[in-house]
Amino acid sequence: MSWDGRPEGTGGGQGGAPSAPGARAGGAPAAVPMTVRRAVEMKEGAGVDVQRLMPVAGWHNYDPFVFWDHFIISPETGFPGHSHRGFEAITYVFTGAMRHEDNLGNHSTVVAGGAQRFTAGQGITHSEQPVGRATVRGIQLWINLPQRLKAITPDYQQVDVDSLPVHRFSGGHAVEIAGKGSPLRLHTPVEYLAVHLEPGAVHRAQVTEGYRGFIYVAEGSAAVNGRGLDVGEACFMEDPGAVHVEAWEESLLMFCFGRPHGEPILQNGPCVD
């Protein structure tokens, strides 16, 4: 994914954004169709507050992506030991620190700005718990494995903040969590970035041909191809090519695009068969 941009201190949007998805003045007109979805608040694990984008009623997955939780883990909550199979997961931490342990013998701590990836494959059991008394905020994303790789040996990788590439441009910067420049390894081609934008920044991102995915607003508010998005909202797009982004305030947007497998997806709780 490539970027260019320019800061515009008097961008098209000002003030508070509406609570429901909707178009707002400013930004370029939509070049490709998009679907806007709002994450659903719920509890997960042992009392963890999450905003779930998928799977939810009416929106189970978006090949190759099958799960998205924007989580807040307070000190008294967490994710005790549980099992998975059939997919890969990336956890990216915004704030705090999270302890990971699994039945492969891995014991690691992921701190703010860092990421971890596990490949569940034929099966993995792990736990994720907050470290100390600080609240942990971040995103967990699941990426489906193709049928030919469902039974591969499980694996784990931790990538610290200093190892993730940072792409700086006028009006902001992007942290490359997964992609050609990132050391994080996946079995599916994916471009996954945390994009930090200054108020009024206007940027254009070029998505790899044939990829599909979404842009999620983790903080702030922005327009994507002229469509207004608030915190907890995402726009899903199929092979969008160039994407025009305008930040109405200081914002954090998660760009998540990948090559679809084009296979049936069978989701059953913690497993994707």
PEHUPE-V199173 format. One record per residue. N is the residue number from 1. RES is the residue in one letter. PHI is phi in whole degrees, 0 to 359 (999 if undefined). Layout:
n = {N/N}
res = {RES/RES}
phi = {PHI/PHI}
//
This chain:
n = {1/2/3/4/5/6/7/8/9/10/11/12/13/14/15/16/17/18/19/20/21/22/23/24/25/26/27/28/29/30/31/32/33/34/35/36/37/38/39/40/41/42/43/44/45/46/47/48/49/50/51/52/53/54/55/56/57/58/59/60/61/62/63/64/65/66/67/68/69/70/71/72/73/74/75/76/77/78/79/80/81/82/83/84/85/86/87/88/89/90/91/92/93/94/95/96/97/98/99/100/101/102/103/104/105/106/107/108/109/110/111/112/113/114/115/116/117/118/119/120/121/122/123/124/125/126/127/128/129/130/131/132/133/134/135/136/137/138/139/140/141/142/143/144/145/146/147/148/149/150/151/152/153/154/155/156/157/158/159/160/161/162/163/164/165/166/167/168/169/170/171/172/173/174/175/176/177/178/179/180/181/182/183/184/185/186/187/188/189/190/191/192/193/194/195/196/197/198/199/200/201/202/203/204/205/206/207/208/209/210/211/212/213/214/215/216/217/218/219/220/221/222/223/224/225/226/227/228/229/230/231/232/233/234/235/236/237/238/239/240/241/242/243/244/245/246/247/248/249/250/251/252/253/254/255/256/257/258/259/260/261/262/263/264/265/266/267/268/269/270/271/272/273}
res = {M/S/W/D/G/R/P/E/G/T/G/G/G/Q/G/G/A/P/S/A/P/G/A/R/A/G/G/A/P/A/A/V/P/M/T/V/R/R/A/V/E/M/K/E/G/A/G/V/D/V/Q/R/L/M/P/V/A/G/W/H/N/Y/D/P/F/V/F/W/D/H/F/I/I/S/P/E/T/G/F/P/G/H/S/H/R/G/F/E/A/I/T/Y/V/F/T/G/A/M/R/H/E/D/N/L/G/N/H/S/T/V/V/A/G/G/A/Q/R/F/T/A/G/Q/G/I/T/H/S/E/Q/P/V/G/R/A/T/V/R/G/I/Q/L/W/I/N/L/P/Q/R/L/K/A/I/T/P/D/Y/Q/Q/V/D/V/D/S/L/P/V/H/R/F/S/G/G/H/A/V/E/I/A/G/K/G/S/P/L/R/L/H/T/P/V/E/Y/L/A/V/H/L/E/P/G/A/V/H/R/A/Q/V/T/E/G/Y/R/G/F/I/Y/V/A/E/G/S/A/A/V/N/G/R/G/L/D/V/G/E/A/C/F/M/E/D/P/G/A/V/H/V/E/A/W/E/E/S/L/L/M/F/C/F/G/R/P/H/G/E/P/I/L/Q/N/G/P/C/V/D}
phi = {999/249/227/216/179/210/282/229/294/241/296/294/252/219/78/287/267/293/283/257/301/182/283/219/299/107/84/278/293/298/272/225/299/220/244/259/231/252/296/255/284/198/259/217/60/262/85/282/278/227/251/261/274/196/277/223/304/85/207/277/194/213/322/264/265/234/197/209/238/263/252/229/257/278/304/269/241/160/236/297/308/204/245/218/200/89/205/241/230/244/249/245/260/277/220/82/216/232/263/247/223/215/281/272/97/277/224/218/236/258/256/308/90/259/218/223/226/239/257/290/51/287/149/216/241/211/225/223/228/292/256/71/257/277/286/255/237/178/231/245/240/251/241/296/265/296/306/293/245/301/255/290/293/296/207/219/214/250/234/284/304/289/265/273/296/240/255/260/212/298/95/165/205/233/266/272/285/221/152/298/268/268/284/290/256/225/266/236/296/221/245/226/226/261/252/262/236/281/302/82/295/237/220/231/248/253/272/303/302/88/275/225/169/204/239/244/268/273/212/84/204/199/246/243/51/85/261/285/227/250/304/86/252/218/245/259/219/254/46/283/69/280/239/260/235/229/270/272/204/302/221/237/245/256/264/222/224/201/273/291/275/69/240/302/248/249/263/218/60/278/235/231/262}
//
